[in-house]
Amino acid sequence: MSHTHHNNALTLSELGQQVRLKGWVQKVRNLGGLVFIDLRDRHGITQLVVKPENPHYEAALKIKNEYVITIEGTVIERESKNKNLPTGDIEVDVSGLTVLSTAANPPLIIADQTDALEEVRLRYRYLDLRRPVMQRYMIMRHDITQAIRTALLNEGYYEFETPMLGKSTPEGARDYLVPSRLYPGQFYALPQSPQIYKQLFMVAGFEKYFQVARCFRDEDLRADRQPEFTQIDIEASFVDETDVQALVERVLSHTFKTVLKHELTMPFARMTYADAMRDYGTDKPDTRYDMLLKDYSALFAGCDIPLFKDKQAIKGLVLEAGATLTRKQIDQLTELVKKHHGEALAWLKYEGGALSGSLARFIDQTMQDKLGLKDGDILFVVPGSEADVAQSLGVLRETLARMFDLIPKDVYHVVWITDWPLLEYNEEDGRYYAKHHPFTAPADPDMLKHDPAQALAKAYDIVLNGHEIGGGSIRIHDQAIQKLMFKTLGLDDHEVKRRFGFFVDALKYGTPPHGGIALGLDRIVMLMTHTENIKDVVAFPKTQSAKDLMMQSPDSVDEDQLEALKIKVGE
């Protein structure tokens, strides 16, 4: 059953050669007695021809799409050539044909362009993955993974695995829990990340570790998030922030150059968390285009605008040449802003020398001069709290950039977001939570002790084209600082011992300064393959409601399985 060539290899240089090919039937055409078969494998397509005098002619007439066949034949020159195919100058005159497997009519078109709904694609994922575009995504995922692995190995990192069954430490997203049969009423948790384990590798003295790690978070999904995902987990000893960042820059530069033949600009840009929120309204700014947020609080302070009265923040943005927006479109944008916690969307057009919009009657010539609008511009302003104004304007900025095609294609902008807040306060719970995780080192331990609300972290995220593709930090290696961190988070000694006792014990035995990062492999592949749906680069993904339509899971289980686990399911 061996073959001599794959289905993207034959050209005029192989004329007259005897070849053996195998694959799936992409298409069958009967033209004037000649039967033409497009044979597909993961490399491409070869056209076969079966003539009426051929002893396999009757068998060829019965072949249908997606049959698996193997053939023997002679390479001949095509009369009607196809310049869109690498093999478009030749075809194979079949002398032997064997049907290895028949196929029912598939429920979706096996081609780059398919009319199947996503639900159908996911239900028959094994067929969806036959589509050449999907195979390119998955093969590129392989290439990206291997390029990252090679770069880290060349940097002297060891690849280790960590357990999938661990302990629930609910400080972030919800854990997926696994009941124990041997210990009824007790549970393992699937890892949200190998965070504690990789720090223990540093305690153990390995100094450099990485892993292509499967992680699990029971949280609401979106286009670039799955309940189970893959991250490139990295940790190193005796490093600071700049060491980790420089390593990641080398790794990603190698990966982009190897896979895409693209040179990333190094070193990557850097931006503080505060500047990102101020100028972009998000901690994952897309820096491929301008349209920055501006603070209009002082400018509108003297105006009697009811909408702006007693507001913490009054910020906005100017869309150049945006005066073409209709009132209906502006109303839709207003609803978008409100959906993302903006109180209202005020606007001002400057068109043909005249002002219009909800702010127009409040603007005199002096104010107009200070605004500096050019003919055709539109100004959007949102009042409210600092956090709500930033979030809603950040979403508005991204939406307008897509509407007006302001985002350059085939451009990669990478930026480090640094100087993160160490903690965030939850009014409802009346306590602080770690902005990243409770093992993140404070930039200034005294600030953590005396003014935790203002404490900054030795933390950093990496953002590619407006998507967070990784996050990391320098970790706490000092027992006293870790104890202070737990105390600030409102965890008493009993709770610390219950959740993290083994880890706190480990810090007693000589822990080196260490830090690392986790890179989101799925998102990196999504961005490098130019798809906007992360499901395209995950072999067997879940739906937005966390269901596997192909396996029909989650599903009920047999009563005897529940009995063995001492679990009863409520109505």
VEXDREN-2710 file (C-alpha; in Angstrom, 1 decimal):
% VEXDREN-2710
k/r/px/py/pz
1/MET/0.0/0.0/0.0
2/SER/3.1/2.2/-0.1
3/HIS/3.0/5.3/-2.4
4/THR/5.7/7.0/-4.4
5/HIS/4.5/10.6/-4.2
6/HIS/2.1/12.7/-2.3
7/ASN/-0.7/14.6/-4.1
8/ASN/1.1/17.9/-4.4
9/ALA/4.4/16.6/-5.8
10/LEU/4.0/15.7/-9.5
11/THR/5.1/18.1/-12.2
12/LEU/6.2/17.9/-15.8
13/SER/9.6/16.7/-14.6
14/GLU/7.9/13.3/-13.8
15/LEU/6.4/12.8/-17.2
16/GLY/6.3/9.1/-18.2
17/GLN/7.0/7.9/-14.7
18/GLN/5.0/5.1/-13.1
19/VAL/3.6/6.3/-9.8
20/ARG/1.4/5.1/-6.9
21/LEU/-0.8/7.5/-5.1
22/LYS/-3.4/7.3/-2.3
23/GLY/-5.9/9.5/-0.7
24/TRP/-9.5/10.8/-0.6
25/VAL/-11.6/11.5/-3.7
26/GLN/-12.3/15.2/-3.7
27/LYS/-14.4/15.2/-6.9
28/VAL/-15.4/12.9/-9.8
29/ARG/-16.3/14.2/-13.3
30/ASN/-17.5/12.2/-16.3
31/LEU/-16.7/14.2/-19.4
32/GLY/-17.3/12.7/-22.8
33/GLY/-16.5/9.2/-21.6
34/LEU/-13.4/10.2/-19.7
35/VAL/-13.6/9.9/-15.9
36/PHE/-11.6/12.5/-14.1
37/ILE/-10.9/12.1/-10.4
38/ASP/-9.4/14.7/-8.1
39/LEU/-7.4/12.8/-5.5
40/ARG/-6.7/14.6/-2.2
41/ASP/-4.3/14.1/0.7
42/ARG/-2.9/16.4/3.3
43/HIS/-0.5/17.9/0.8
44/GLY/-2.8/18.7/-2.1
45/ILE/-4.6/17.4/-5.2
46/THR/-3.6/15.3/-8.2
47/GLN/-6.0/14.8/-11.2
48/LEU/-6.5/11.2/-12.3
49/VAL/-7.9/10.2/-15.7
50/VAL/-9.6/6.8/-16.4
51/LYS/-10.3/6.1/-20.1
52/PRO/-13.3/4.0/-21.4
53/GLU/-10.9/1.2/-22.5
54/ASN/-9.4/0.9/-19.0
55/PRO/-10.3/-2.3/-17.2
56/HIS/-11.0/-0.2/-14.1
57/TYR/-13.4/2.1/-16.0
58/GLU/-16.7/0.6/-14.5
59/ALA/-15.2/0.8/-11.0
60/ALA/-14.2/4.4/-11.6
61/LEU/-17.8/5.3/-12.5
62/LYS/-19.0/4.0/-9.1
63/ILE/-16.6/6.1/-7.1
64/LYS/-18.0/9.0/-5.1
65/ASN/-16.7/11.9/-3.1
66/GLU/-14.6/11.0/0.0
67/TYR/-14.0/7.4/-1.1
68/VAL/-10.5/6.3/0.0
69/ILE/-8.6/4.8/-2.9
70/THR/-5.1/3.9/-4.0
71/ILE/-4.0/4.0/-7.7
72/GLU/-1.2/3.2/-10.0
73/GLY/-0.6/5.0/-13.2
74/THR/1.6/7.0/-15.6
75/VAL/2.2/10.7/-15.4
76/ILE/1.0/12.4/-18.6
77/GLU/0.7/16.0/-19.7
78/ARG/-2.7/17.6/-19.3
79/GLU/-4.4/19.0/-22.4
80/SER/-6.4/21.5/-20.3
81/LYS/-4.0/22.9/-17.6
82/ASN/-4.9/24.4/-14.3
83/LYS/-2.4/27.1/-13.3
84/ASN/-4.0/27.4/-9.8
85/LEU/-2.7/24.0/-8.8
86/PRO/1.0/23.0/-8.3
87/THR/0.1/19.8/-10.1
88/GLY/-2.0/21.6/-12.7
89/ASP/0.3/20.7/-15.7
90/ILE/-0.1/17.0/-15.4
91/GLU/-2.5/14.2/-14.7
92/VAL/-2.1/10.5/-14.0
93/ASP/-3.4/7.9/-16.5
94/VAL/-4.7/5.2/-14.1
95/SER/-3.6/1.6/-14.7
96/GLY/-4.6/0.2/-11.3
97/LEU/-7.3/1.2/-8.9
98/THR/-8.3/-0.1/-5.5
99/VAL/-11.1/1.2/-3.3
100/LEU/-10.0/1.0/0.3
101/SER/-13.1/2.5/1.8
102/THR/-16.4/3.7/0.6
103/ALA/-18.1/6.9/2.0
104/ALA/-21.6/8.1/2.7
105/ASN/-22.5/11.6/1.3
106/PRO/-20.8/13.9/3.9
107/PRO/-23.0/16.5/5.7
108/LEU/-20.6/19.3/4.8
109/ILE/-18.6/20.3/1.8
110/ILE/-15.0/19.2/2.2
111/ALA/-13.3/22.3/0.8
112/ASP/-11.9/25.6/2.0
113/GLN/-15.3/27.3/1.5
114/THR/-18.1/25.4/3.1
115/ASP/-21.7/26.3/3.7
116/ALA/-22.0/24.3/6.9
117/LEU/-23.1/26.1/10.1
118/GLU/-20.6/26.0/13.0
119/GLU/-22.8/23.5/14.8
120/VAL/-22.6/21.0/11.9
121/ARG/-18.8/21.6/11.6
122/LEU/-18.4/20.8/15.3
123/ARG/-20.7/17.8/15.3
124/TYR/-18.8/16.3/12.4
125/ARG/-15.4/17.7/13.4
126/TYR/-13.4/14.8/11.9
127/LEU/-14.9/15.8/8.5
128/ASP/-14.4/19.5/9.1
129/LEU/-10.7/18.7/9.8
130/ARG/-10.4/17.2/6.3
131/ARG/-10.9/20.7/4.8
132/PRO/-7.6/21.9/3.5
133/VAL/-7.9/25.2/5.3
134/MET/-8.4/23.4/8.7
135/GLN/-5.5/21.1/8.0
136/ARG/-3.3/24.2/7.3
137/TYR/-4.4/25.7/10.6
138/MET/-3.5/22.5/12.5
139/ILE/-0.2/21.9/10.7
140/MET/0.8/25.5/11.4
141/ARG/-0.1/24.9/15.1
142/HIS/2.3/22.0/15.0
143/ASP/5.0/24.1/13.3
144/ILE/4.5/26.9/15.9
145/THR/4.7/24.5/18.8
146/GLN/7.9/22.9/17.6
147/ALA/9.5/26.3/16.9
148/ILE/8.8/27.5/20.4
149/ARG/10.0/24.2/21.8
150/THR/13.2/24.3/19.8
151/ALA/13.9/27.9/20.9
152/LEU/13.5/27.0/24.6
153/LEU/15.6/23.9/24.3
154/ASN/18.3/26.0/22.7
155/GLU/18.1/28.3/25.6
156/GLY/18.9/25.5/28.0
157/TYR/15.4/24.9/29.4
158/TYR/14.2/21.4/30.6
159/GLU/10.8/20.2/29.5
160/PHE/9.0/18.6/32.5
161/GLU/5.4/17.6/33.0
162/THR/3.2/18.4/36.0
163/PRO/0.1/16.5/37.4
164/MET/-3.4/17.0/35.9
165/LEU/-5.0/16.0/39.2
166/GLY/-4.2/18.6/41.8
167/LYS/-5.7/20.6/44.7
168/SER/-8.4/23.2/44.3
169/THR/-7.1/26.7/45.2
170/PRO/-10.0/28.9/44.3
171/GLU/-8.4/32.3/43.8
172/GLY/-9.0/32.8/40.1
173/ALA/-11.6/31.2/37.8
174/ARG/-13.7/28.3/38.9
175/ASP/-12.0/25.0/39.0
176/TYR/-13.1/21.8/37.2
177/LEU/-13.5/19.3/40.0
178/VAL/-12.9/15.5/39.8
179/PRO/-14.4/13.4/42.5
180/SER/-12.2/10.8/44.2
181/ARG/-13.5/7.2/44.4
182/LEU/-11.0/6.2/47.0
183/TYR/-11.7/9.2/49.2
184/PRO/-15.5/9.8/49.0
185/GLY/-16.5/13.4/49.4
186/GLN/-13.1/14.7/48.4
187/PHE/-12.1/16.1/45.0
188/TYR/-9.1/16.7/42.8
189/ALA/-9.1/19.9/40.7
190/LEU/-7.9/20.1/37.1
191/PRO/-5.1/22.7/36.8
192/GLN/-5.9/26.3/35.8
193/SER/-2.2/26.5/35.3
194/PRO/0.8/24.6/36.7
195/GLN/1.7/27.7/38.8
196/ILE/2.6/26.1/42.1
197/TYR/4.3/23.1/40.5
198/LYS/6.6/25.1/38.3
199/GLN/7.6/27.2/41.3
200/LEU/8.4/24.0/43.1
201/PHE/10.7/23.0/40.2
202/MET/12.6/26.2/41.1
203/VAL/12.7/25.2/44.8
204/ALA/14.0/21.8/43.6
205/GLY/16.9/23.6/41.9
206/PHE/16.3/22.9/38.2
207/GLU/16.6/26.6/37.3
208/LYS/15.0/26.4/33.9
209/TYR/11.7/24.7/33.1
210/PHE/9.0/24.8/30.4
211/GLN/6.0/22.7/29.5
212/VAL/3.4/22.6/26.8
213/ALA/0.7/22.4/29.4
214/ARG/-3.0/21.6/29.2
215/CYS/-5.1/23.9/31.5
216/PHE/-8.7/24.1/32.5
217/ARG/-11.0/27.0/33.6
218/ASP/-14.7/26.7/34.3
219/GLU/-15.6/30.2/33.1
220/ASP/-17.8/31.9/30.5
221/LEU/-16.5/31.5/27.0
222/ARG/-15.9/34.0/24.2
223/ALA/-14.4/33.9/20.7
224/ASP/-10.8/33.7/21.9
225/ARG/-11.3/31.5/24.9
226/GLN/-11.9/27.7/25.5
227/PRO/-12.6/25.9/28.8
228/GLU/-9.5/23.7/28.2
229/PHE/-6.5/25.4/26.6
230/THR/-2.8/25.0/26.0
231/GLN/-0.2/27.3/27.4
232/ILE/3.6/27.4/27.0
233/ASP/4.6/27.5/30.7
234/ILE/8.0/28.9/31.5
235/GLU/9.9/29.4/34.8
236/ALA/13.5/30.3/35.6
237/SER/15.5/31.0/38.7
238/PHE/17.8/34.0/39.4
239/VAL/16.0/36.2/36.9
240/ASP/14.2/39.6/36.9
241/GLU/11.5/41.0/34.7
242/THR/13.9/42.1/31.9
243/ASP/15.4/38.6/31.8
244/VAL/12.0/36.9/31.3
245/GLN/10.9/39.5/28.7
246/ALA/14.2/39.2/26.7
247/LEU/13.8/35.4/26.7
248/VAL/10.2/35.6/25.4
249/GLU/11.3/38.1/22.7
250/ARG/13.9/35.7/21.5
251/VAL/11.5/32.8/21.5
252/LEU/8.7/34.6/19.6
253/SER/11.2/36.2/17.2
254/HIS/12.5/32.7/16.4
255/THR/9.0/31.4/16.0
256/PHE/7.7/34.1/13.7
257/LYS/10.9/33.9/11.6
258/THR/10.7/30.1/11.3
259/VAL/7.0/29.7/10.6
260/LEU/6.0/33.0/8.9
261/LYS/9.4/34.2/7.6
262/HIS/8.5/37.4/9.4
263/GLU/10.9/39.6/11.4
264/LEU/9.5/41.0/14.6
265/THR/10.7/44.4/15.7
266/MET/12.9/44.0/18.7
267/PRO/13.0/44.9/21.5
268/PHE/9.2/44.9/21.9
269/ALA/7.5/48.1/22.9
270/ARG/6.7/48.7/26.5
271/MET/3.8/50.4/28.1
272/THR/2.7/50.7/31.7
273/TYR/-0.7/49.5/32.8
274/ALA/-1.7/53.0/33.7
275/ASP/-0.8/54.4/30.3
276/ALA/-2.6/51.6/28.5
277/MET/-5.8/52.2/30.4
278/ARG/-5.4/56.0/30.0
279/ASP/-4.7/56.0/26.2
280/TYR/-6.5/52.8/25.0
281/GLY/-9.1/52.0/27.7
282/THR/-7.9/48.4/27.9
283/ASP/-4.9/46.4/29.3
284/LYS/-4.5/44.7/26.0
285/PRO/-4.2/47.7/23.6
286/ASP/-4.1/47.2/19.8
287/THR/-1.3/49.6/18.8
288/ARG/-1.6/49.0/15.0
289/TYR/-3.7/52.2/14.7
290/ASP/-4.0/55.5/16.5
291/MET/-7.3/57.1/17.7
292/LEU/-6.2/57.4/21.4
293/LEU/-8.5/58.3/24.2
294/LYS/-8.3/61.9/25.5
295/ASP/-9.3/63.4/28.8
296/TYR/-11.9/66.2/28.3
297/SER/-12.7/66.7/32.0
298/ALA/-10.9/70.1/32.3
299/LEU/-12.1/71.3/28.9
300/PHE/-15.8/70.7/29.7
301/ALA/-15.5/71.8/33.4
302/GLY/-16.9/75.3/32.6
303/CYS/-19.7/74.1/30.5
304/ASP/-23.2/73.6/31.9
305/ILE/-23.8/70.1/30.4
306/PRO/-26.1/68.1/32.6
307/LEU/-24.8/64.8/31.3
308/PHE/-21.3/65.7/32.6
309/LYS/-22.2/67.1/36.0
310/ASP/-20.4/65.6/39.0
311/LYS/-18.7/62.8/36.9
312/GLN/-15.4/61.3/38.0
313/ALA/-14.2/61.1/34.4
314/ILE/-15.1/62.7/31.0
315/LYS/-13.1/61.1/28.3
316/GLY/-13.5/60.6/24.6
317/LEU/-11.9/60.0/21.2
318/VAL/-11.9/61.6/17.8
319/LEU/-12.6/59.5/14.7
320/GLU/-11.1/61.3/11.7
321/ALA/-13.4/61.3/8.6
322/GLY/-16.1/59.8/10.8
323/ALA/-18.8/62.3/10.1
324/THR/-20.2/59.9/7.5
325/LEU/-21.7/57.9/10.4
326/THR/-25.5/58.0/10.3
327/ARG/-27.8/58.7/13.3
328/LYS/-28.8/55.0/13.2
329/GLN/-25.2/53.9/13.4
330/ILE/-24.5/56.3/16.3
331/ASP/-27.5/55.0/18.1
332/GLN/-26.1/51.5/17.7
333/LEU/-22.8/52.6/19.0
334/THR/-24.6/54.2/22.0
335/GLU/-26.1/50.9/22.9
336/LEU/-22.7/49.2/22.6
337/VAL/-21.2/51.8/25.0
338/LYS/-24.0/51.2/27.5
339/LYS/-23.6/47.5/27.2
340/HIS/-20.0/47.9/28.3
341/HIS/-20.9/50.0/31.4
342/GLY/-20.8/53.5/29.8
343/GLU/-23.4/55.8/31.1
344/ALA/-24.0/57.6/27.8
345/LEU/-22.4/58.5/24.5
346/ALA/-22.3/62.2/23.6
347/TRP/-21.1/63.2/20.2
348/LEU/-20.1/66.1/18.0
349/LYS/-19.7/66.3/14.2
350/TYR/-17.8/69.0/12.4
351/GLU/-18.9/68.9/8.8
352/GLY/-18.9/71.6/6.1
353/GLY/-17.9/74.2/8.7
354/ALA/-20.9/73.5/10.9
355/LEU/-21.3/71.5/14.2
356/SER/-24.0/69.0/14.9
357/GLY/-24.8/66.4/17.5
358/SER/-25.8/66.1/21.1
359/LEU/-23.0/68.5/22.2
360/ALA/-23.3/71.1/19.5
361/ARG/-25.4/73.6/21.4
362/PHE/-22.9/73.7/24.3
363/ILE/-19.9/74.5/22.1
364/ASP/-18.8/78.1/21.4
365/GLN/-16.0/79.2/19.1
366/THR/-13.4/79.2/21.9
367/MET/-14.3/75.6/22.8
368/GLN/-14.4/74.6/19.2
369/ASP/-10.9/76.0/18.7
370/LYS/-9.6/74.0/21.7
371/LEU/-11.2/70.8/20.5
372/GLY/-9.3/71.2/17.2
373/LEU/-11.7/69.1/15.1
374/LYS/-11.0/69.0/11.4
375/ASP/-13.7/69.0/8.7
376/GLY/-15.3/65.5/8.6
377/ASP/-14.3/64.5/12.1
378/ILE/-16.6/63.2/14.8
379/LEU/-15.9/63.4/18.6
380/PHE/-17.4/60.8/21.0
381/VAL/-17.4/61.5/24.7
382/VAL/-18.4/59.2/27.6
383/PRO/-18.9/60.4/31.2
384/GLY/-18.8/58.2/34.3
385/SER/-16.4/56.4/36.6
386/GLU/-12.8/56.0/35.5
387/ALA/-13.1/52.2/35.1
388/ASP/-16.5/52.3/33.2
389/VAL/-15.4/55.2/30.9
390/ALA/-12.2/53.3/30.1
391/GLN/-13.9/50.0/29.4
392/SER/-16.6/51.4/27.2
393/LEU/-14.3/53.7/25.2
394/GLY/-11.9/50.9/24.7
395/VAL/-14.6/48.8/23.1
396/LEU/-15.9/51.8/21.0
397/ARG/-12.3/52.4/19.7
398/GLU/-11.9/48.8/18.5
399/THR/-15.4/48.8/17.0
400/LEU/-14.8/52.0/15.0
401/ALA/-11.4/50.8/13.8
402/ARG/-13.1/47.7/12.3
403/MET/-16.0/49.7/10.8
404/PHE/-13.6/52.1/9.1
405/ASP/-11.0/49.5/8.2
406/LEU/-8.3/51.3/10.1
407/ILE/-6.4/48.1/11.1
408/PRO/-3.5/47.3/8.9
409/LYS/-3.3/43.7/7.5
410/ASP/-0.3/41.4/7.9
411/VAL/1.2/43.6/10.6
412/TYR/2.3/42.4/14.0
413/HIS/2.5/44.9/16.9
414/VAL/3.8/43.4/20.2
415/VAL/3.8/45.3/23.4
416/TRP/4.7/44.5/27.0
417/ILE/2.2/45.9/29.6
418/THR/4.2/46.5/32.8
419/ASP/3.8/48.0/36.3
420/TRP/0.5/46.3/37.1
421/PRO/-1.5/46.9/40.2
422/LEU/-0.7/44.1/42.6
423/LEU/-4.2/43.9/44.1
424/GLU/-7.8/44.9/43.3
425/TYR/-10.4/45.6/45.9
426/ASN/-13.8/43.9/45.8
427/GLU/-16.4/46.1/47.4
428/GLU/-19.0/43.3/47.6
429/ASP/-16.6/41.0/49.4
430/GLY/-14.9/43.7/51.3
431/ARG/-11.4/42.3/50.6
432/TYR/-8.5/42.5/48.2
433/TYR/-7.8/39.9/45.5
434/ALA/-4.6/39.4/43.6
435/LYS/-4.7/41.0/40.2
436/HIS/-2.7/38.1/38.8
437/HIS/-2.2/35.5/41.5
438/PRO/-1.2/35.5/45.2
439/PHE/2.4/34.5/44.4
440/THR/3.2/37.6/42.4
441/ALA/6.0/39.7/44.0
442/PRO/5.3/43.3/44.9
443/ALA/7.5/45.9/43.4
444/ASP/7.8/47.5/46.9
445/PRO/7.0/45.3/49.9
446/ASP/6.7/48.3/52.2
447/MET/3.9/49.6/49.9
448/LEU/2.1/46.3/50.2
449/LYS/2.3/46.6/54.0
450/HIS/1.3/50.3/54.3
451/ASP/-0.7/51.2/51.2
452/PRO/-1.9/48.0/49.5
453/ALA/-4.3/49.8/47.2
454/GLN/-1.4/51.6/45.5
455/ALA/1.1/48.6/45.5
456/LEU/2.5/47.7/42.1
457/ALA/3.5/44.2/41.0
458/LYS/6.5/42.8/39.3
459/ALA/4.1/41.6/36.7
460/TYR/4.0/41.8/32.9
461/ASP/1.6/40.8/30.1
462/ILE/2.5/40.5/26.5
463/VAL/-0.1/41.7/23.9
464/LEU/-0.1/41.0/20.2
465/ASN/-2.4/43.0/18.0
466/GLY/-4.9/43.7/20.8
467/HIS/-4.9/40.2/22.2
468/GLU/-3.2/39.1/25.4
469/ILE/-1.0/36.2/24.5
470/GLY/0.8/35.8/27.8
471/GLY/1.2/36.9/31.3
472/GLY/3.8/36.4/34.0
473/SER/5.6/37.8/37.0
474/ILE/8.5/37.6/39.3
475/ARG/7.4/35.4/42.2
476/ILE/7.6/35.8/45.9
477/HIS/10.5/33.8/47.3
478/ASP/10.7/35.4/50.7
479/GLN/8.6/33.7/53.4
480/ALA/7.8/36.9/55.2
481/ILE/6.5/38.7/52.1
482/GLN/4.4/35.7/51.1
483/LYS/2.9/35.7/54.6
484/LEU/2.2/39.4/54.3
485/MET/0.5/38.8/50.9
486/PHE/-1.8/36.1/52.3
487/LYS/-2.6/38.4/55.2
488/THR/-3.5/41.3/52.9
489/LEU/-5.7/39.0/50.9
490/GLY/-7.7/38.2/54.1
491/LEU/-6.4/34.6/54.4
492/ASP/-5.8/33.5/58.0
493/ASP/-3.2/30.9/59.0
494/HIS/-5.7/28.1/59.0
495/GLU/-6.9/28.9/55.5
496/VAL/-3.3/29.3/54.2
497/LYS/-2.3/26.0/55.7
498/ARG/-5.4/24.3/54.2
499/ARG/-4.9/25.7/50.7
500/PHE/-1.2/26.2/50.4
501/GLY/0.4/24.5/53.3
502/PHE/2.8/22.3/51.3
503/PHE/3.9/25.4/49.2
504/VAL/4.5/27.6/52.3
505/ASP/6.5/24.7/53.8
506/ALA/8.6/24.5/50.6
507/LEU/9.6/28.2/50.9
508/LYS/11.4/27.4/54.2
509/TYR/14.1/25.3/52.6
510/GLY/16.0/27.8/50.5
511/THR/14.1/29.3/47.6
512/PRO/15.9/31.1/44.8
513/PRO/14.5/34.3/43.3
514/HIS/12.5/33.2/40.3
515/GLY/9.9/34.2/37.8
516/GLY/8.3/33.2/34.5
517/ILE/5.4/33.5/32.1
518/ALA/2.7/31.5/30.5
519/LEU/2.1/32.0/26.8
520/GLY/-1.3/31.2/25.3
521/LEU/-0.5/28.8/22.5
522/ASP/-4.1/28.7/21.1
523/ARG/-4.2/32.5/20.8
524/ILE/-0.8/32.8/19.3
525/VAL/-1.8/30.2/16.6
526/MET/-5.1/32.0/16.0
527/LEU/-3.3/35.3/15.4
528/MET/-0.5/33.8/13.2
529/THR/-3.1/32.0/11.0
530/HIS/-5.2/35.1/10.7
531/THR/-8.4/33.5/11.9
532/GLU/-10.7/35.3/14.4
533/ASN/-12.2/32.2/15.9
534/ILE/-10.0/30.2/18.3
535/LYS/-12.0/27.1/17.6
536/ASP/-10.4/27.0/14.2
537/VAL/-7.0/26.2/15.7
538/VAL/-8.2/23.7/18.4
539/ALA/-8.6/20.2/17.0
540/PHE/-11.7/19.3/19.0
541/PRO/-13.1/22.4/20.6
542/LYS/-16.1/23.1/22.7
543/THR/-19.0/25.5/21.9
544/GLN/-19.6/28.8/23.5
545/SER/-21.7/26.9/26.0
546/ALA/-18.8/24.5/26.8
547/LYS/-20.4/21.5/25.0
548/ASP/-18.6/19.0/22.8
549/LEU/-21.2/18.4/20.0
550/MET/-19.2/15.6/18.5
551/MET/-18.8/13.5/21.7
552/GLN/-22.1/14.7/23.1
553/SER/-20.5/15.8/26.3
554/PRO/-21.0/16.6/29.1
555/ASP/-23.4/13.7/29.6
556/SER/-25.1/11.8/32.3
557/VAL/-23.3/8.7/33.7
558/ASP/-24.5/5.4/35.0
559/GLU/-25.9/5.1/38.5
560/ASP/-23.3/2.6/39.5
561/GLN/-20.5/5.1/38.6
562/LEU/-22.1/7.7/40.9
563/GLU/-22.6/5.1/43.6
564/ALA/-18.9/4.2/43.5
565/LEU/-18.1/7.9/44.0
566/LYS/-20.7/8.3/46.7
567/ILE/-22.4/11.1/44.7
568/LYS/-26.1/11.8/44.4
569/VAL/-27.4/14.1/41.6
570/GLY/-30.2/16.4/42.6
571/GLU/-33.3/17.0/40.5
END
